[in-house]
Amino acid sequence: MALPVRNAEGRIIGTIKVATRLTPAVVAELGKLVAGEAALFGTGQLVTSTVEGLKAKSLPEVILNAQRRDEAISGLQVTLPGKRAHVITLQPPRDLSGNAAGAMMIALPRAGFDAAMQKVFWLIGLAALAALALALRFH
């Protein structure tokens, strides 16, 4: 897609070509980048995924329906085939006209999220104990 570049008077002085191609290699890189899994949907079908053997029919219906309706999902917990629990985000990439162009699913392992939350709860507990100790000391 080429976009016009205009000067201050609005006259077209050139173009910028904008393009991207979501190939299986790009999806694999995204999966590595997020330390999780990635999948690409297009025209209502699962195009490619980093999860070996993943089929659209093995995904929860809510994911399939959302990608068909060009809707986003965030924070849904799923168990992917051959994997443990993951938290997924599904986002329809949009072209420059605002039209959805398929859907990209990112799945992060739930174990990492749970470990982070456990640390948060420990810190909250320690802070509460410290506040209680200070309150009792100055009471």
C-alpha positions in Angstrom: 0.0 0.0 0.0 1.4 3.4 -0.9 0.5 6.5 1.2 0.8 10.0 -0.2 3.2 12.4 1.4 2.0 16.0 1.2 3.7 19.3 1.8 2.3 22.1 3.9 0.1 23.3 1.0 -1.4 19.8 0.6 0.4 19.0 -2.7 1.5 15.4 -3.0 5.3 15.4 -3.1 5.9 11.6 -2.9 4.7 8.4 -1.4 5.6 6.0 1.4 5.2 2.3 0.8 3.9 0.5 3.8 3.7 -3.3 3.9 4.2 -6.3 6.2 3.9 -9.9 5.6 3.0 -12.2 8.5 4.8 -15.4 7.5 5.3 -18.6 9.6 8.9 -17.3 10.2 7.5 -14.0 11.6 5.0 -15.9 13.8 7.8 -18.1 15.1 9.9 -15.0 15.9 7.0 -13.4 17.8 6.6 -16.6 19.8 10.3 -16.5 20.8 10.2 -12.7 21.5 7.4 -13.1 24.0 8.8 -16.4 25.5 5.5 -18.0 24.7 3.4 -19.2 21.7 2.0 -17.4 18.7 -0.6 -18.2 16.1 -2.0 -16.4 13.0 -5.5 -16.6 11.7 -6.7 -15.4 8.3 -10.0 -15.7 6.5 -11.5 -17.6 9.4 -8.7 -20.3 9.4 -5.7 -21.0 11.5 -2.8 -20.2 9.1 0.3 -21.0 11.2 1.2 -21.5 14.9 4.3 -22.2 17.0 2.3 -24.9 18.8 3.1 -28.1 17.0 -0.1 -29.9 15.8 -2.4 -27.0 16.8 -5.7 -27.2 15.0 -8.4 -24.6 15.1 -10.9 -27.2 16.3 -8.8 -27.8 19.5 -9.1 -24.1 20.5 -12.0 -22.9 22.7 -15.0 -21.7 20.7 -14.7 -18.2 22.2 -11.3 -17.7 20.4 -12.6 -18.9 17.1 -15.8 -16.7 17.4 -13.8 -13.6 18.3 -11.4 -14.0 15.4 -14.3 -14.5 13.0 -16.0 -11.3 14.3 -12.7 -9.3 14.3 -12.8 -8.9 18.1 -10.0 -8.7 20.6 -9.6 -11.0 23.6 -7.3 -10.4 26.5 -6.5 -12.5 29.6 -8.3 -15.7 28.6 -6.8 -18.9 30.2 -6.5 -21.9 27.9 -4.6 -25.1 27.8 -2.9 -25.6 24.4 -2.4 -29.1 23.0 0.8 -30.6 24.5 1.3 -27.5 26.7 0.4 -26.3 30.2 -2.0 -23.5 30.9 -1.5 -20.3 29.0 -3.0 -16.8 29.1 -3.9 -15.6 25.7 -4.4 -12.3 23.9 -6.1 -12.3 20.5 -5.8 -9.1 18.5 -7.0 -8.4 14.9 -4.2 -6.5 13.1 -5.8 -3.7 11.1 -4.8 -2.3 7.7 -4.5 1.5 7.1 -8.2 1.7 6.4 -9.0 0.2 9.8 -10.2 -3.2 8.4 -9.2 -6.3 10.3 -6.7 -8.5 8.4 -7.0 -11.8 10.3 -6.0 -12.2 13.9 -2.8 -12.7 15.9 -2.9 -14.8 19.1 -0.1 -14.6 21.7 -0.1 -17.1 24.5 2.0 -16.7 27.6 2.7 -19.5 30.0 0.5 -19.3 33.1 3.3 -20.6 35.3 5.3 -17.3 34.8 2.2 -15.2 35.7 1.5 -17.3 38.8 5.1 -17.0 40.0 5.0 -13.2 39.6 1.7 -13.0 41.4 3.1 -15.2 44.3 6.0 -12.7 44.6 3.5 -9.8 44.7 1.4 -11.5 47.4 4.6 -12.2 49.5 5.7 -8.5 49.2 2.2 -7.3 50.2 2.2 -9.7 53.2 5.7 -8.6 54.3 4.7 -4.9 54.0 1.5 -5.6 56.0 3.6 -7.3 58.7 6.1 -4.4 58.8 3.3 -1.9 59.1 1.7 -3.9 61.9 5.0 -4.2 63.8 5.5 -0.4 63.5 2.0 0.2 64.6 2.4 -2.0 67.7 5.8 -0.5 68.5 4.4 3.1 68.6 1.1 2.3 70.1 
